[in-house]
């Protein structure tokens, strides 16, 4: 890893607005967690959105199953491996690490939050926030940062592309989870926001760690015999 600007996964010009997004997303997660803590029933938004999802036909349910597979261990491993390999091919090792660590830490955050919030669905399964939604959102955000990294932090469409990719991925997986009855819509919203909070923080920590290592002086003189 190097400290060059071009290798950063979160260039200086993007830290401020992604940092703001992360803070706002974390606040939404906290608010939803407080609102639905210990609950086992859908809220008013869940009922309205869930009613629309119930009208989905068999063909769309098959699509939902396909999207859901991307959040399962097998599908997730394929996505992450392909994206990380692509990042290494274009010599972006930090981005390769973000593709692996961003989704992993986002999912880990949902696993920590679920027993703390205690919201359940169906037979008592913990549901808030959605780990599937967090995974695909974090993955899309990491890949979008990789894809837009070559345009530089001042790229006019960079922020829109990054947030657009994360939003589209989160919406697709959230829709699939609601259609399949695995989560309430607000669980999906919580998973989306969890990823938006965790992934930028992960990118910032990766850059900070790599830059510190790059600035560390290296003694090129081998130690003499004792």
N, C-alpha and C positions, 0 to 999 in steps of 0.2 A: 504493500500500500504506500501511496505517496501523499504528500500534502498539497498537491497541485489542485488548483481551483476546479479543473475539468473533471477530477476524479471524485469530487464531493457529491454525496447523494442528496444533500440539502444545502445548496449554495447559499451564500450570505443573503442574496436578494430575495430568497424564498422563505427564509427562516421566520421573518416577522409575521407574514400572513398565515403560514401554516401553523406557527405557534399560536396565533389567535384562534384559528380553527380548532386546534387541539384543546385549548382551554374551554372554549364554548361547548365542544363535544363532551368534555369531562363533566361540565356543569349539567348538561342534559342527562347524562347517565345518572348522576347523583339525584337529580330531581325525579326521574322516573323510578329509580330504586326506592326513594322515599315514598313515592305515591303508591307503588304496587307491592311494597315489602309484605311478605307473609300472605299475600293474596292467592286465591285459587280460581278466580273468575275473571273473565274479560272485562276491561273497562269500556266506557262508552265509545271511544275511538275504535277499540278492538271489535266491538259488535258491529259497527257500521262497515268497517273494512272487511271483516270476516264474512258478513252477509253477502257482499259482492263476490268474494272468493268462492263461496259455496256454489255459485252458478257456473263455475268452470267445468267444461265438458271433459270427457275421458282423454281426448287428444291433448288438451292443455295439461292435464294431470301427468301424462307421460313426459311432457316437456319439463314439468316441475321435478319429476323424478330424475331426469337427466341433469338438471341444474343442481339438485340436491347431492348428486354423486360427486360433484366437484368439491363439496365440503366434507365428504367422507375421507377416511385415511388414504384409500387407494387413489382416488381422484386428486386429492390435495397433494399427495406425494408426486404424482405425475406433473402437475402444474408447476410446483416449486422446483422440481428437478430440471424441467425444461427451461424455465426462466433463469434459474441460476447458471445453467450451462451457457445460455445465450449471453448473459452478462459477462461471464468469463471469456467467451469468444471475443467480445468487443473490448476486452481488457478493462472491465469495471468491477474489480474485486469487492469494493465496498457495496456496490449495488447488488452483487451476488449474495453478500451477507445479509443485506436488508431484505431481499426476497425470501430468505430463509427465516431470519429472526423476527421480522415485522409480523408476519402472520402467526408465527409460533407464540410470540409474546401476547398478541391480541387474543388468541384463543386461551392462553394461560390466564389472562386477566378475566375472561368470562367464567372460567372454571373457579377462580377465586371468588368472584362476585356472586355466583349462583347460590351457594349455601349462605352467604351473608344476607342476601336479599330474601331468599326463601320463597319466591313466587313459584307456584306449581301449575301444571296443566295435566288434564286427563287423570292418570292413575297416580298422581303425586310426583311426576317427573319435574325436576327443577328446570325452569324455563327462561329466567331473565339473568343476563342478556343472551341472545342467540349466538352460539359459538360458530355455527355455519356462516351466518351473515358477517360476523367479525372477520372470519378467515378470508372470505372472498373479497371483502372490502379492503382489508390490509394488503392482500396480494395485488389487487388492481392498483392500489395507491403506490406500492413499491415499484411495480412495473412501469407505471406512468412516470414516476420520478426518473427511472432509468431511461425511458424513451425520450423524455423532454430534456434530459440533462445536457445533451449535445447542443441545444439551442441557447444555453446560458440562462442565468437567472432573470435576465431582462426580457426574455421572450414574451411577446405580447399575448400569446395564447397559452403560455405555460400553466398559470394558475387554473384557467378554465378547463384545460385538458386533464390536469391532475385530479381536481375535484370532480369533474365530469365522469372520469373513469371510475373513481371510488363510489360515486353516487349510483352510477348505472349498475355496477357489480353488486352493491349493497341492496339496491331495489330488486334486482333479479333474484338474488338468493332469499331476500326477505319475502318476496312474493311466493317463491317455491315453498318456503317453510309454512306460510299461512295456508296455502292451497292444500298441502299435505297434512295440515292439522298438527304440525310439530311445535309451533310457537304462536303466540299472540302477535299481532302486528307491532305492538309496543315493545315486545321482546326483540323483534328484528330491528326496530329503531335503536334500541339500546345496544345491540351488537354493532350496528353501523357506527354509532357514536364512539363505542369503545375502541374500534379500529382507528377512527380519526384522531382519538386522543393518544393512543399508544404508538402508532407507526411513526408520526413525525418525531416523537420523543426518542424512539429507537434510532431513527436516522441521525438525529442531532448527536446522540451519544456515540454512534459509530464514527462520525466525522471528527468529533472531539478526541476520541481515543486514537484514531489514525493520525491526526495532525500532531498530537503529542508525541507519538512514536517517531514521526518523521522529523520532528525538531530535536529529538534526543541525539546528542553527539555520539558518534561511533568511533571507537579507538581502532584505527586500522593497523596498529603495530601489534603483532602477536606477542604474547608474553614469552620472555626468555626462559631458558632452562633453569630450574632451581638446583 
